[in-house]
Amino acid sequence: MILSSRVATSLKQLSGSCWHGSVLTLTPTRTRVLAQDDGKAASLFPHVLQKHNPCRPFSTSSRTGDTASTTSPKYSIAIARHVPKTFPDAISKFATLSSDDGIDLKNSMRQHEKYLDGLRKFVPTLCLPSIDDLPDSLFVEDTVVAIGNRAVITNPGHPSRRGEVDSIRQFLAEQLGMNVTDMRDYSHGQAYCDGGDVLYTSRHLFVGLSERTNIEAVKVLQDALEIDAIPVRFEGNALHLKSVVTHVDSTTLLAPDGSLGDDILSTMEAKERGYSDIVRLPNMLACNVVSVNGGILAQDVGCHKSKAILEEVALERGLDIEFVTCSEVAKADGALTCLSVLLNI
């Protein structure tokens, strides 16, 4: 996949004259280009160069509605953020930790690098600097919801996370030239949303109403992104909507076995809205996948049945699948989608 000219121009401005469509990592003081010649870019980051791209092309459409289609947006770039040194202090509601099984910072960093390696097989990925005084800041998904050139900067539901959004707003508006709406400017600052509660399947925008996301946020998202937003109320052992349900393509959803999956799918009216393939997995964490550009980035959670089902789903649809381990992130109620924002600009 070739980067859009606007994204390539923005990244070239960030990295100087040495940009060749390679993998970039931003540091607080400079931008470092990991592959500085076209030969290395081809070997280290083949999906940037079209001749090495094994992904099946997906058509991009701004049309939203109930017409079933298996097409998905072709994402031009993913945004991630490095693990902060304070990550062991990240907030957690559902992961009960003892002093012996708390978050291992070094292992977190190793797993995050593997995650980035896996993601880069499907989409060019830019990793922003860590924010060490904000332990949850690697969960960049929660700070923004974007469709096309429109982005909504969220107002995270937990007060400790609200300092994460300003740098994202600045980057998207100033470096990528996106049309940015700041949720904090609406509903007297009382609209709250974590991006992990927002599932965009290319046909529908589902918004989970959780402890972190409220109904006021649904209207802000709907107006700013110019798409009908469907509220999904749920209760249970899950932090976000995408802790339970994600999509493989625009007619295929993943959800866990059991009553929580049943209830959410029913509230979503998934079958009625044209999701003809609903795949149930025995492990809920395995239901959180990143679907991007003809590939699936999935979690190896140690559940052989879930892994086998996901491999079969990918094979039936002609999709590539890559498994990574994010056990440290799971200790902070995190999952794969939490760690990046996909942009189709």
N, C-alpha and C positions, 0 to 999 in steps of 0.2 A: 504494500500500500504506500502511495506517495502522499506526503504531507500536503495539505492545502497551502496555497501560496501565502495566505495571510499568517498561518501558523508558522510556516518555515521562515518567513520574514521576521516575525516576532522573536523566534528562537535564535535566528542569526544575529539579531541586534543584541540579544542577551550574551551570546557566546563570542561575538566578534567574527573575524574573517575565517576562522577555522571550522565553522559549521559545515558539515557535509551530510546532514541528515542522520547523524549518529546519536548514540545515547548520551543524554545530558544529566549531570547532577549539579544542582545549585548548592553552593556553600554560602555562608553569610558574607564572605569577603570577595568571592569570585565565582564564576561559572566555569566548571571544569568539563572539558569534552573528553569522554573516555575513549572514543575512537575518532582519530583526527584525519584519517584518510579513507578514501572510498573503499579500498580493499578491506581494511579492518571493519568498516561499517557493515560491509556485506557479510563478514563472518561473525561479528559480534551481535549484529542487529539486523538480520536478514529481512524482517518485515518492513523496514523502512524503504528498501529498494524493491521495486515492483517485480523485477525479474527473479527475485528469490522468494516471492511471497506465495506460500502454499495455501493461504486462506481463500475460501470461496468468497467471491464478491457479493456483498449485500447492497441492495438498492436503498437509498436514503429518500424518505418521503416525509413531508411536513403534514400530510393528511392524517387526522386522527379520527377514529370512530369505531364502529362495531364490525366492520368488514374484516373477516378473517384473512390473515396473510402471514406467511412465515418469514417475511423480510424484516430486517432490523436495521437500525441506523449503522452506517459505516463510521466508526469513531476514528477521528484523526489524531487524538492524543489523550493520554491519561495523566492525571496529576496525582502525585503521592507526596508524602512528607516523611522525612527521616524520623527514626525512633528517638524520642527525647531521653536524656539521661535520667529523668525523673519518672520514667514509665512505670517502675514498680509501685509508684504511689497513685496510679490511675484508679478512678472510682470503679466500683464493681457492685452489682446488686445480686446477681444470680450465681456468681462463682464464689463459693465458700472456701476461703483460703486459710491455711494454717501457716505457721512460721516455716514449716518444712516444704511447702509447695507453693510459695509465693512466686511472683514473676521474676524470672531470671533475665537480667538485662542483656547479658552477652548473648544468650540464646535467642532472645527476642530480636536482636540486631541481625543475627545469622539467619533466622527464619524470615525476617523482613527482606533481606537481600535475595533470598531464594524466591520469595513472592514477587519481587520486582523482576527477577530473571524470567519467571514464568509469564508475567504479564507482558513483558517486552517481546515475547514470542508472537503476540497477537496485535500489539498496538505500541507506537512510540510512547515512552513514559518519561515524564519529567518529575524528578524528586526534589521537592523544596527543602530548605533547611529545617532542622528540628527547632522547636521552641521549648527550651529546657525548663522554663518556669510553668509550662502547661503540660502536665503529664499525659493527658489524653489526646494531644494534638496530632498524633499520627493517624487518628481516625478522621481523616480529612473529608470523607464522604458526608459527615454530619454538618459540615459548614456551608454546603451549597447544593442546590438542585438546578440542573441545567438541561435545556432542550434546545438544540441548534445554537444560535448566537445569543439566546436569552438565558440569563442566570439569576437565580434568587439567592442572595446571601441570607442564611437562616439566622434565627435567634435561638440558639440551643436551649433545650429544656432545663438542663442542669446549670445553675449559676456559675459553677467553676469552669465551664467550657465556653463561656461567652467571649472570652478574650481571644479565641482562636480565629474569629471570622474576619477581622480587619485586614490581615495580611493577604487572605484569600481574595477579598474584595479588590484590594489594590492590584493584585496580580492579574486577575481576570479582566478588570477594566482597563488598566494602563498597559499591560504587556500583551494581552490577547485581544484587546479592543472589543470585548463582549458588552452587550447591553445588560447592565446589572441593575437589579432592583434589590434594595436592602429591606428585608422584612421588619427590621427594627423601627422603620419609619412609619409603620402602619398599625392600626388598632391600638393606638396609644402605647405602643411597645409591648402589648400583651399577646401578640401572636408568637407562639413558640413552636419550633420545629427542629428535629434532628433529621438529617438527610437519610439516615438508616430506616426511617419510617416511610420513605417514598419509593415506590416501585413503578418505574416507567418501562412498559413493555413494547413501546413504539406505537401501540394502539390506545392504551389507557394509562392514566396516571392515578395509581392507587395511593392513598395517604392513610397510613395507620394512625389511629387516635390512641395514643399511649400516654404514659406518664411524662413523656418528653415532647409530645406533639399534640396541639389542640385544634379545635375546629376553626378558630380564627386564622390559623396558618393555611388552612385549606383554601379559603377565599383569596388570600394573598398569592398563593401558588397559581391558582386558576386564572386570576386576572393578569398576573405578570407573564406567565408562560403561554397564555391564550390557548388553554386546553381545559376541557372539563376534568375536574379533579374529583375522584370518588373516595369519600371517607370510608374507612374500614375500622370499626371499633373492635377491639379484641382485649381479652384478659387471659393471663396465663403466665407460664414460666418463660417469658421472652421479653427482651428489652425493646426490640423494634419489630416492625412488620417484616423486614427482610431477614430477621433472625429466624423466621418461620417459612416464608414463601419468597422464592425468586423465580426468574424465568430463564428458559433455555433459548426459546425463540418466541415470536409473538403469538403462538398458539399453544405453547408448552410451558406449564408451570411445574415447579418442584415444591412439594409440601411433605411434612412428616406424617407418618401413621399416627392415628389416635385422635382424640377429641379436639385438641387445639387446632390441628390441621383441618379437621372437618368444619369446625366453627368458622375459621377464617375464610376458607374457600366458599362456604355458604354465604357469608356476609359480603364477600367480593362478587357473588353471583357469577363465579368463574365460568361454569358451563354455559350459562345463559349469555354471557358476553363473548362466546366463541372460542374459549380455551378448550379445545377438543382433546388435548392430551394433558392429563394431570397425573404426574408421576409421584407416587408416594414412596418415601424412604424410611427405613426404620430408625435412622439417626437424624435428629433435627439439625445438628450442626452441618451435616453433609448437604442439607437443602440450600445452604447459602453458597451460590456459585457466581462467578463473574462471566457473563455471556458477552463476547466481544469479537466482532470481525471474523465470524466463522469458527470460533474456538470457544472452549469452556475451560476456565480456570477453576478447579475444584479442590476441596480439602480432603486430604488423606487423614481421616479421623480414626482409623483403626477398625472401622466397621466394614468387613469384607463384602457383606451383602449390599450395602449402600454403594460401595465402590463399583461392584459388578453391574448394578443397575445403571449407574451413571455412564459407565463405559458402553453399555448397550444402547443407552439413549443417544450418545454421541455417534456411535457407529451407524445406527439407523438413519441419522440425519446427515451423515457425511461430515461431521464436525471433528476437528481436532480437540483432544482433551489433555490437559496437563494437571497433575496433582501436586500440591504443595502442602506443607505442614505449618499450621499456625497455632500450635497448642499454647504458646505464651499469650498471644492475643486473646485467646478464648478465656483466659483467666481474668480478663478485664471485660468480659461480656462482648468481646469483639469477634469479627468474622472476616471473610475475604473481601466482601464488598465495602466494608468499613474503611479499607486502607487506600482507596483510590476514588477519583472522580473521572468518569468517562465523558469526553467532550466530542461532539460531532460538529465542528465549526469549520 
